[in-house]
Amino acid sequence: MLEFNIYQELFLVVFSILYGVILQSLSEFQPFPWGKIFSKKKLFRCSREYKICKIALCRMFLSILILNVGPFSTFAHILFLLGKFKIYRWCLMQYWLELLITIWCSFIGFSFYRLYHSLAVTSPFRIAFIDREEELRYRVHPDYRGHLFSAGIYALGYLSLILYQFLPNYFVLVIVFTGGILIGVFLYLTSRCQNVHTH
């Protein structure tokens, strides 16, 4: 019988909830346009002709790769690594550190979410979303760098877990590393809020 420890159960619940929210928020992208893959219609943009079926197939390929294969392979690996964690309630620092790493890894889905946004505004991948141009114009920021930066921030939680496997005794190093990540996210969100108020 397969049994999960407390870290695996926590990760499973939080990741599942957040990933469901992520997929719901991508509805305007139409990431899986099954109804268009056999369409014979054409789209004209900037004096160029695009076949709807080819656009749909390109977006389908990107969506499967970034929203299915990537997250679930990472999910399986994280779940496997968390299975190595043992409950050290007598050592509060290690217990809370592992709990913090587990929660941080639960946000890994947002890394793929932001990566998906960056591709939607970056050539040549932008062509796969050209039929959704009007819907995404005011929803997705055109600068890919902000999306990639936040994707990297969320991915650092996963990197912390990997480093923790090789450096189990260097708790202070991992705490500082994780604390730096949290500070970076806070500064990034603060700067975004300031930009919203100034424009």
N, C-alpha and C positions, 0 to 999 in steps of 0.2 A: 504494500500500500504506500502510495506517494504521500509524504508528509512535508509540509513547508514549515520553516522556522518563522519567528515573529517578523523578521526583516523581509523575508520573501512575501509573506502575507500582506504586509504594509505596502510594499512596492507594487504587488499585484493589484490591490484595490485602488491606490492613488493613480497609478499609470493608466488603468482601465478607464477611470472616470475622466481624467484629463485628455486621454486620446479620443474618447467619444466627443468631448467638447471641441477638440481640434477638427475632427472630421465634419462636425456640424457647422463650424465657422467657415469651412472651405466650400460651402454650397454654391456661392457665387462664381467660383472657378469652374464648376462642373468638372471635377477631376476625372470622372469616369463616364464620358459621353457615349455610352453604348448605343444610344439611339441614332447617332450620327455617323457611325463607322461605315454604313452602307449608303450614305446620302450621296446623291448625284449633284447636289447644289454646289454653286461656286460663290466665292466671296472676292470682292474687288477692294483692294486697299493700295493707295499710292500708285495707281496705274498698273498694278500687278494683280494677277489672277491666282487665287488659292482654292484648292479643292477642299470642301468641308470634311470629306472622309479622311484625307491625309492629315489635316489639322487634328481631327479627333483621335486618330491612331497615334500621332506623336504625343499628344497630351496623355493618352491612355498609358503609353509606355513610361513616360516620366512619372505619372501618378503611381503606377504599380511599383516602380523602382524606389521612389522616395517615400510614398505613403504606406506601402505594404512590406516590401522586402527589407528595406532599411530598418524601419521601426521594429518589426517583429524579430529580425535576426539579432538586433541589439537587445531587445527585450529578453530573448532566450539566454543570451550571454550574461546579462546582468543578473537574471534569476539564478543562473548557474553559479556565478561568483558569490552572490549573497548566501547561497547554500553553505558556503564555507565559514560563514560567520557563526560564532558561538556566543551564547548569552553569558556575559560577564557582569552580572548584577553587582558583584562585589567590587568591581572596578568601574566606578561611575564614569570616569573620563573616557574609557574605551567604549563603554555601553552607549553613552550619548554621542560619541564620535561616529560610531557605526550607524546609529539611528539617523544622524544628520546626513551622512553619506547616502543612506537608503532613500531618504526623502528627496535629496538633491537629484539622485538618479531617476526618480519618478518623473522629473520634468524633461527627460530626454526627448520625449515626443515633440516638444516645442522646438527642438533643434531642427528636426525634419520639417516642421511647419514653417519655420523661417527660411530654411533652405528652399522650400517650394516657392515662397514669395520671391526670393532673389532670382530664381530661374524665370519667373513670370515677367520680370522687367529687364532681363539680360539677353542680349543677342548671343547665339541664334535661337535660344530656347523660347524667346518671346513669341516666335511665330506660332508655337503650339497653343497660345492663348489669344491669338489675334481675333478670333470670333467672339471673345469675351471682353474686348477692349473697352467698350462703353460701360459695362458693369463694373470693371475694375479700375477705371480711371481715377475715381475719387476714394477708392478703398485701399489701394496698394501704393505705397510711396515709391516713386520711380528710381530712387537711389538704392542700388543693390547692396551697398556697403553696410548700411545700417542693419539690413536683414542678415547678412553674413556674420556681422559682429555678434548679434544676439544669438545666432545659431551656434557660434563658437562658445559663447558664455554658457549656454545650456549643456553643451557637449562636455564641458570641463568637469561636470559632476561625474560623468562616466569615466573620464580620465582619472579622477580622484580615486574611484573604486579600483581601477586597474593598478594604480600606484600603491594603493593600500595593500594589495595582495603581495607585493614585493617588499614593502617597507612596513611590516606589521608592528615594529617596535618604535618607529619614529612618529609617535602620536602628535608631538608638537608641530612637526613639519606638515603633517596632513591638516591639522587644525588651522595653521597659518594659511595654508594653500586654500582650504575651503573658505576661511574668513575673507581672503582676498577676492575670491569669486563673488561672495555675497556683497562686498563693498563695491566691486565693479558693476554688478547689476544695479545696485542702488544708485550709483552715480549716473549710469546710463539712463535709467528711468527718470531720474531727476532732470537730466538735460533734455530729454524728450518732452517732459511736461513744460519746461521753460520755453522750448521752441513753439509749443502749441499756444502758449499764452502771448507770445510776442508776435505771432502771425495773424 
